Amino acid sequence: MIVTLLTDYGREDDFVGVCHGVIRSIDADAQIVDITHGIPRYAVRQGAIVLRNTLPYMPVGVHIAVVDPQVGTERRAVALRTADGRMLVGPDNGLLSLAWQRCGGVEIAVDVTRSQHRLEPVSATFHGRDIFAPVAAHLAAGAELADAGDPLEPDKLVTVDLPEPRRRDGAIVAHALVVDRFGNAGLNVHHDDLAGSGITLGGTVELEVGGERYLATYAQTFADVRPGELLVYEDAYRTLAVAINRGDAASTLGLRPDAEVRLRPQ
């Protein structure tokens, strides 16, 4: 069975490789796919968004996510099965919540903090190795989810809440959610939120960020504007993003996560 990994571990240390080794030691036939290990450190919400966006493109399997600033505290380690048959394993801090919502909700959840499948002794700081990887590997090898931990009511799981866009004075009031390595800023505006906004492909959009105003083109792709020009576009997951062609929109406009962005057609 496929086992996917999404973490904030980076690639400079041994963490990812050790998790791979633990999984393959338990289930030599596991097919491991690294979604990313480049989530910014401790960025639970960004990890949740990336997991939600990418899981539909992964085969149904066991999906580990670890962005865990509360590792070693009383926060739970959990495993769950979604309505579409996926099993998610990770910390109970909201990281898994957007993904299970996208996948139809939770059918069964268990607390795996003291799972029979965990490695002993359990490190206080590396639950990816000692809890999440071995639990996921046993599930991938055919172990029953109900036997992996203590029963947990799905409505007790921690969730991440995203801000909703709103209309005000002819503008869409949005917020930046994520910033990628190119400096493109993803907004909390879905394709359907544009209905009736007056923002149309090829048109000019006024952006207001931190009291400053900028003019951008609502374009399909970066090459639709000249290098150095600002654009608003629909990204690969059908949500709006702000970019500068061959530039860094986040730095130029001060677009950090949670920054308010007002979009108004011109």
N, C-alpha and C positions, 0 to 999 in steps of 0.2 A: 504494500500500500504506500501511497505517497505521503511524505511528511514534509510540511513546509515550515520555514523558520522566518520570523520577522523580529528583529531586536534593535536595540541601540548600542550593541556591543562594539561596533566598528570592526575593522579588520587588522588592527595593529597588534592585538594581543592574542592570547591562545583560546579565548572564550568560545568562539564559534567552532573552531576545530575540535575542542574537547566535547562540545555538545554533539557534533557529528559522530565522534567516536563512541559516545555513550549510546546513541541511537543504534548505530550499526553493530555494537557489541550485543545488544539485546535482540535486534531484528536485522539480521544480515541482508535480508531482501528489501529493506526499506529504501525507497527512492526519495532522496532528500532534495528539495528545491529551496534555495535561499531567495526569498522574496526581496529582502534587503536587511542589511545590518547597519544602515546609515541613518536611521531615525535619530534626530538630535537627542542628546542625553536627557533623560527624564521626561521627554515630551510625550506624555501619555496620550493626549488628545490627537496629536499628529500621527502617532502610531495607530490609533484607533481608526482614523480617517484612511490611512494607507491600507490597513488590513481590510476595511470595508470595500475600498475601491478595487483591490486586487484579487480578492478571493473568487469572484465570479469567473476569473480567467484561469483558475487553478482546478485540476481534477478534484473531485470529492475525496477527502482523506482526513488526515489528522493535521491540525494546523496549530503550531506553537507560536505564541507571541510573548515577548519579554521586554517590556519597558517598565522598570520596577523600582522607582525611587524609594519605596517603603519596604524593600527586601529586609528580612530579619525582624520585622515588627509583627504585630498580631494580624496583619492583613491576610486574607485567605489565599491559598493556591487552589485553583478550580479547574475542572474539566467538565465539558458539557457537549451535548449533541443538539444540533439544530434541526429544524423541520426538514431541511433538504439532505440530511444524512451526514453532514460534516461534524467532526469532533474538534472542538477548540480547547486549547490548554494554555493556561497562563495565570498571572496574578489577578485577583478580584479587585481591580482598581478602575474599571471602566474600559480598559484597553480592548476587551473582546466585545463590548456591547454594541457598537455600530455594526460590526460584522454579523452578530447573531440576529440583529434586527433585519439586515439586508437578506439574511438566509432564512427568514420565515419564523424566527423566534426560537425559544429554547424548549426542547421536549423533556430533557432530563439533565440535571446538574449534580455534581458531587464535589465535596471539599476534599482535595487530595493532599492537604498539608501533611497529613500523617499516613499517606497511602502506603499500602503494602509493597508498592512497586518502587518507592523512592530508594535512593542510595544511602547507605549509612557509612560513616556519620554524615549528617546533613550540615553543610556549611551555612553559616549565618548570612553569607553575602553572595552565594552562587547557587541560587535555586534553579537557574537554568540547567545546570549540570545535574544537580542532585534530586530535583523533583520533576520539573517540567519535561526534560528530555527523556528520562526513564519511563515516566507515566505515558507519554506520547508513544514511545517505542513499543511498550506492552500493548497499548490499544491498537497500534498499527499491526502488531503480530496476532491480533485476534482476541485479546483479553476483553472481558465485558466491562463496559463503562460503569455499571452499577457496583462492580466489585473493586473499582479503583479508589474509592474513598467513601466518605460519609454522605448520606443523602442531603441535598440542599434545595430549598424551595427556589425556583427560578426568580421569583419576585424579590428575593433577598439579595440578588446579585447587584453589584455596583454598576451604574451606568454613567456614560459621558453625555452631557447635554450640549448641543451646538446652538449658537445664536441663530435666530431666524431673520431673514431679510424683511424689511418693512418699507412701505411707501410713505413719503412725507414731502409735501410741497413740490410735487412733480419729480421727485428723485427716488431712486432705490437706495435705501440706507443699508449698506452691507458691512461685513467685517472680514478682514483677512484671517484665514484659518491656517494656512501653511505657506512656507517659502521654500522653494527648491534650490538646488545648488547653482542654478543659472540666475537666481534673483527674481524669478517669476513668482508672483503672489497669488495663490488660489483663494477665491472668495466663497462665501456661503450663499451663492446665488446659483440656483439650478436653471437649466434651460427653460423649464416651465415658468419660472418666476419672471421671465421677461415679457410674458403676454400682457399686452396693453401698456407697456412701459414707454413706447415710442422709440426704443433703442432698436435700430435696424442694421442689418449687415451693410457695411460700407459707409455708414453714417458716422458723424462725430459725436463723441461722448465727453462731457465735462466730468472730470474726477475731482472731488474735493477730499483732501487728506490733510489733517492737522491744520485746517484753516487756509491751506494753499490750494489753488485751482490749477488744473492741467487739462489740456485737450488731447484726446486719444481717438484713434480710429477703431471702430468695432470691426474686426477683421477675422478672416478664417484662419490665417497663419501668419507667421512672422514676416515672410517675404512680401506680404501685401503692403507693407510700409517700408520706408527707407531705413537704412541702418541709423540707429540713434533715436528713432521715432517711437512714440508711445502707442501701445495698442491694448485693446481689450479683446479677448478671444475666448471661445469655448474650448476647454481642454479635453483631453482624451476621455474624461469621465463625465462630460457634459455639464461641467460647472464653469462659471466664469473665472478668468484669471487676468491679471494685469502684467504686462511685460514691456520691455524695451528691446527692439530688434538689435541683437548683438550687444545688449547692455544689461544693466542690473537695476530693474525697476524697484526692487525692495529697498536698496540703499539710496537710490535717487529720490524716491518719494517718502522714505521713512516708513515703509510698510512692514511692520513687525506683526506677528500673530496677535489678534484682537484689535488691531488698528481699525478705526471706522473709516469706511470709504463710501462716499456718496456719488452715485452715478446718475447723470442727468443728460437726456438727449439734447443735442444742439441743432 
